[in-house]
């Protein structure tokens, strides 16, 4: 019996990297999946693979989590598929580094829309669906950068620090409704996003990890599985670091 048997789960930004790793792990534990991405082709391909490989119910939802109107339409589509939801993973995110003097207004807007505002937009609708289920779990993806900051990452770090504030506030607000809200703060994880870094920056990050190696998307997915499952039914308002002892 899987840890998520019978649970209905929405994962945003699920087409690659950490989101795709979560989707596969959750499917292996029996979850019914609703996978979101702006890349409809990639998400359809993953949905097909998961249905074939794990024999679970899996659906795609293509919408931009950083645009309020698209989130509303996306959740209307979700509501037609299922009237209740047990787990929301706010995973969608972008990384766009710039030193302070080079930061643009457009960059700030796009980063906060995707990384931060999306968490509130999606949690609003998801929490209503969780109420119909008698409770649920919201898991927000922050970052070690949101906890301790980093040079050239004021915008990204700010967007991910805000996610922690949102997580802890929603945990207090939704606890009486039996909705748990937690965050995961990954360190340096081997994903398409981190692979874009210049070689010297990439090596600097590896050198700062106490355990001496980069993390895998599966490492983050394992933490999410715990927080989504009934094993964490008395855990809320927490920020779980998955960083191999990274010291920025």
C-alpha positions in Angstrom: 0.0 0.0 0.0 1.4 3.4 -1.0 1.8 6.3 1.3 -0.5 8.4 -0.8 -3.1 5.8 -1.8 -6.4 7.5 -2.6 -4.9 11.1 -2.2 -5.5 13.7 -4.9 -2.4 15.8 -5.6 -1.8 18.9 -7.6 1.9 19.7 -8.4 2.7 22.9 -10.2 5.8 23.2 -12.4 5.8 19.5 -12.8 7.2 19.0 -16.3 10.9 18.7 -15.3 13.4 18.7 -12.5 12.1 18.5 -8.9 8.4 18.7 -10.0 8.8 15.7 -12.4 10.6 13.7 -9.7 7.8 14.4 -7.2 5.2 13.3 -9.8 6.9 10.0 -10.4 7.5 9.3 -6.7 3.9 10.3 -5.7 2.6 8.1 -8.5 4.6 5.1 -7.2 2.8 5.6 -3.9 -0.7 5.5 -5.4 -1.6 9.2 -5.7 -4.1 10.5 -8.3 -2.1 13.3 -10.0 -3.0 16.6 -11.5 0.2 18.0 -13.1 0.6 21.7 -14.0 3.1 23.3 -16.4 3.2 26.1 -18.9 4.8 23.6 -21.3 1.8 21.6 -22.5 3.8 19.3 -24.7 6.2 18.3 -21.9 3.5 17.8 -19.3 1.4 15.7 -21.7 4.4 13.5 -22.3 5.0 13.0 -18.6 1.4 12.3 -18.0 1.5 9.6 -20.6 4.6 8.1 -19.1 3.2 8.1 -15.6 -0.1 6.5 -16.6 1.8 3.8 -18.5 4.4 3.1 -15.9 2.5 3.4 -12.6 -1.1 2.7 -13.7 -2.5 5.6 -11.8 -5.0 8.3 -12.7 -3.0 11.3 -14.0 -4.1 14.6 -15.7 -2.4 17.6 -17.2 -3.3 21.3 -16.5 -1.5 23.8 -18.7 -1.6 27.3 -17.1 0.7 30.0 -15.8 0.7 30.0 -12.0 2.0 33.6 -11.9 -1.1 35.0 -13.7 -4.1 35.3 -11.4 -6.7 34.9 -14.2 -5.0 31.8 -15.6 -4.9 30.2 -12.1 -8.6 30.8 -11.7 -9.3 29.2 -15.1 -6.9 26.4 -14.3 -8.6 25.6 -11.0 -12.0 25.7 -12.8 -10.7 23.0 -15.1 -9.4 21.1 -12.0 -12.8 21.4 -10.3 -14.4 19.7 -13.3 -12.0 16.8 -12.9 -12.3 16.5 -9.1 -14.3 18.3 -6.5 -11.8 17.7 -3.7 -8.0 18.0 -3.3 -5.8 16.5 -0.6 -2.3 17.9 -1.5 -1.0 21.0 -3.3 2.7 21.3 -4.0 3.6 24.8 -5.0 6.8 23.8 -6.9 6.8 26.1 -10.0 9.7 28.6 -9.9 12.2 30.5 -12.0 15.8 31.5 -11.3 17.1 34.8 -12.9 20.2 36.1 -11.1 21.5 39.6 -11.4 23.6 41.9 -9.3 21.8 44.8 -7.7 22.8 47.4 -10.3 21.5 45.2 -13.2 18.2 44.2 -11.7 15.2 45.3 -13.8 11.6 46.0 -12.8 10.5 43.3 -15.3 12.8 40.7 -13.6 11.4 41.5 -10.2 7.8 41.3 -11.5 8.3 38.0 -13.3 10.3 36.3 -10.5 7.8 37.3 -7.7 4.8 36.4 -9.9 6.1 32.9 -10.5 7.9 32.1 -7.2 5.7 34.0 -4.7 2.4 35.3 -5.8 1.6 31.9 -7.4 1.8 30.3 -3.9 -1.0 32.6 -2.7 -3.1 32.3 -5.9 -3.0 28.5 -5.9 -3.4 28.1 -2.1 -6.5 30.2 -2.2 -8.3 27.8 -4.5 -6.7 24.6 -3.3 -7.6 25.3 0.3 -11.3 25.6 -0.6 -11.1 22.2 -2.3 -9.3 20.8 0.7 -12.1 22.0 3.0 -14.5 19.7 1.0 -12.1 16.8 1.8 -12.0 17.6 5.5 -8.4 18.8 5.4 -5.2 18.5 3.4 -1.5 19.5 3.0 0.1 22.4 1.2 3.8 22.1 0.5 5.7 25.2 -0.7 9.1 25.2 -2.4 11.4 27.8 -0.9 15.2 27.7 -1.2 18.3 27.8 1.0 18.8 31.2 -0.7 15.5 32.3 0.9 16.8 31.4 4.3 20.4 32.8 4.2 20.6 34.9 0.9 23.4 34.9 -1.7 25.3 37.5 -3.7 23.6 38.3 -7.0 20.3 36.7 -5.8 18.5 39.5 -4.0 15.4 39.1 -6.2 15.3 35.3 -6.2 16.2 35.2 -2.5 13.6 37.7 -1.7 10.9 35.8 -3.6 11.8 32.6 -1.8 12.1 34.2 1.7 8.6 35.5 1.1 7.4 31.9 0.6 8.6 31.1 4.1 6.5 34.0 5.6 3.5 32.9 3.6 4.0 29.3 4.7 4.1 30.1 8.4 1.2 32.5 8.2 -1.0 30.1 6.3 -0.1 27.3 8.7 -1.5 29.4 11.6 -4.5 30.4 9.6 -5.5 27.0 8.2 -4.6 24.7 11.1 -8.1 24.8 12.6 -9.4 23.6 9.2 -7.0 20.6 9.4 -4.9 21.9 6.5 -1.2 21.6 7.1 1.2 24.1 5.4 4.9 23.4 5.3 7.9 24.5 3.1 10.9 22.7 1.7 14.2 24.7 1.3 16.4 22.8 -1.2 20.1 23.6 -1.5 22.0 23.0 -4.7 20.0 20.4 -6.7 20.9 18.9 -10.1 18.1 20.3 -12.3 17.8 21.9 -15.7 17.7 25.2 -13.8 21.0 24.8 -12.0 22.7 23.3 -15.0 22.4 26.7 -16.7 25.0 28.2 -14.3 28.5 29.1 -15.6 31.1 26.4 -14.8 32.9 28.5 -12.1 29.7 29.4 -10.3 28.6 25.8 -10.5 31.9 24.6 -8.9 31.6 27.3 -6.2 28.2 25.9 -5.2 29.5 22.3 -5.1 32.5 23.5 -2.9 30.1 25.0 -0.4 28.2 21.8 0.3 29.5 20.0 3.5 28.5 16.6 2.2 30.6 17.3 -0.9 28.1 16.5 -3.7 25.1 18.0 -5.4 21.6 16.9 -4.4 19.2 15.0 -6.7 15.6 16.0 -7.4 14.6 12.7 -5.8 16.1 14.0 -2.5 13.6 16.8 -2.5 10.8 14.6 -3.7 11.4 12.3 -0.7 10.9 15.2 1.7 7.7 16.2 -0.1 6.4 12.7 0.1 6.8 12.7 3.9 5.1 16.1 4.3 2.3 15.1 1.9 1.6 11.8 3.7 -0.1 11.0 7.0 3.3 10.4 8.6 3.4 14.2 8.9 -0.2 14.6 10.1 1.0 16.6 13.1 3.6 18.7 11.3 2.7 22.2 10.1 4.5 25.6 9.8 7.9 24.0 9.3 10.7 24.7 6.8 12.6 21.5 6.0 16.1 22.1 4.6 17.3 19.6 2.0 20.8 20.9 1.3 23.5 18.4 2.3 24.9 20.9 4.9 25.3 23.7 2.3 27.1 26.7 3.8 26.5 29.8 1.6 
